Every structure is written in C-alpha cells, then in structure tokens.
Amino acid sequence: MPKDRNPRSSESPTEDLLKPRDAAVELRVSFPTIKQWIYKKKIRSVCTPGGHHRIPQSEVDRLLFRTRAKTEPQRNLLMRRLSGRNQLVGRIERVQISGLMAEVIISIGEQQITSIITARSARDMSLKPGQTAAALIKATEVMILRV
C-alpha cells in the first residue's frame, strides 16, 4: 500500500501525512466518505500548496477504533470473543521475522507496543506493516490479533 509520507505540516515537523485514499484504506471506509469528512470537518486535514488534502496519521489513529465499531454490540464483536478486556487496536509499524520468532511493533496513537510471537503465527496471520491489528495485554505478555 503506497503512502505519500509527506512531512509538510504546520502542526509537527515529523507528522506523517497520508493521501485521502490511503487514509480511507486504513480506516476501511470509502474515498467519498473521507472527502465528506474533510468537508464537514469531521477529520482534520492539511492543504498542500497545490490544493490537495493530506490527512495526518494521528487523525487516522484517532478514528481507527471508532470506525470499526459504532455500537456496543459491534464493539463486543470486535473484541474477538476473547475473555481479555485489555485490547488495543492500532496499526502495524514493523514485522521482523528471524528464525522461530517474530517481533511485531504496533503503533497505537503516539505510542508503540512490541510483541515477540512465533514466526509461524506472524506468517499465518500474514502480518504486514500498515495493517490494522489488536494487541491483547495479559498480565505479563502481549499477544497480537490480526483485525
């Protein structure tokens, strides 16, 4: 999924900016929906000198969980029918497979969670950077769910 990572933003010099179409893919909504959100000021965007809209990654992260589950029953289904309540939905930043193990880094808002899982699990879930995933926090470990 090619992204236009463009640091031309007045908010933060390191803020990643996405094309509306790429933001729509990450949020799993249509491109026209993103455009309407921009026009109705439901999502913050930055206008380039050429007049094109770019959406800060922080806005996509802010809306990521909301677009997945709008009602309580939908949110309960999103929890993957697991007993664990401490699930954090975010975007996969990096998957590094080495031998039998894989390191998965998930970005949730402005923070990152790192989990070490088996390489086979990472391959079975087809984990790739840019995908949405949930981190399930247990007492002493973090598990990854592909969303």
PECOR-V341643 format. One record per residue. N is the residue number from 0. OMEGA is omega as a letter, one per 20 degrees, with the letter a starting at -180 (none if undefined). Layout:
n=N omega=OMEGA
n=N omega=OMEGA
//
This chain:
n=0 omega=a
n=1 omega=a
n=2 omega=r
n=3 omega=r
n=4 omega=a
n=5 omega=a
n=6 omega=r
n=7 omega=a
n=8 omega=a
n=9 omega=a
n=10 omega=a
n=11 omega=a
n=12 omega=a
n=13 omega=a
n=14 omega=r
n=15 omega=r
n=16 omega=a
n=17 omega=r
n=18 omega=r
n=19 omega=a
n=20 omega=r
n=21 omega=r
n=22 omega=r
n=23 omega=r
n=24 omega=a
n=25 omega=a
n=26 omega=a
n=27 omega=r
n=28 omega=a
n=29 omega=r
n=30 omega=r
n=31 omega=r
n=32 omega=r
n=33 omega=a
n=34 omega=r
n=35 omega=r
n=36 omega=r
n=37 omega=a
n=38 omega=a
n=39 omega=r
n=40 omega=r
n=41 omega=r
n=42 omega=a
n=43 omega=r
n=44 omega=r
n=45 omega=r
n=46 omega=r
n=47 omega=r
n=48 omega=r
n=49 omega=r
n=50 omega=r
n=51 omega=r
n=52 omega=r
n=53 omega=a
n=54 omega=r
n=55 omega=r
n=56 omega=r
n=57 omega=r
n=58 omega=r
n=59 omega=r
n=60 omega=a
n=61 omega=a
n=62 omega=a
n=63 omega=a
n=64 omega=a
n=65 omega=a
n=66 omega=a
n=67 omega=a
n=68 omega=a
n=69 omega=a
n=70 omega=a
n=71 omega=r
n=72 omega=r
n=73 omega=r
n=74 omega=r
n=75 omega=r
n=76 omega=a
n=77 omega=a
n=78 omega=r
n=79 omega=r
n=80 omega=r
n=81 omega=a
n=82 omega=a
n=83 omega=r
n=84 omega=a
n=85 omega=r
n=86 omega=r
n=87 omega=a
n=88 omega=a
n=89 omega=a
n=90 omega=r
n=91 omega=r
n=92 omega=a
n=93 omega=r
n=94 omega=a
n=95 omega=a
n=96 omega=r
n=97 omega=a
n=98 omega=a
n=99 omega=a
n=100 omega=r
n=101 omega=r
n=102 omega=a
n=103 omega=r
n=104 omega=r
n=105 omega=r
n=106 omega=r
n=107 omega=a
n=108 omega=r
n=109 omega=a
n=110 omega=r
n=111 omega=r
n=112 omega=r
n=113 omega=r
n=114 omega=r
n=115 omega=r
n=116 omega=r
n=117 omega=r
n=118 omega=r
n=119 omega=r
n=120 omega=r
n=121 omega=r
n=122 omega=a
n=123 omega=r
n=124 omega=a
n=125 omega=a
n=126 omega=r
n=127 omega=r
n=128 omega=r
n=129 omega=r
n=130 omega=r
n=131 omega=r
n=132 omega=r
n=133 omega=r
n=134 omega=r
n=135 omega=a
n=136 omega=r
n=137 omega=a
n=138 omega=a
n=139 omega=a
n=140 omega=r
n=141 omega=r
n=142 omega=a
n=143 omega=r
n=144 omega=r
n=145 omega=a
n=146 omega=none
//
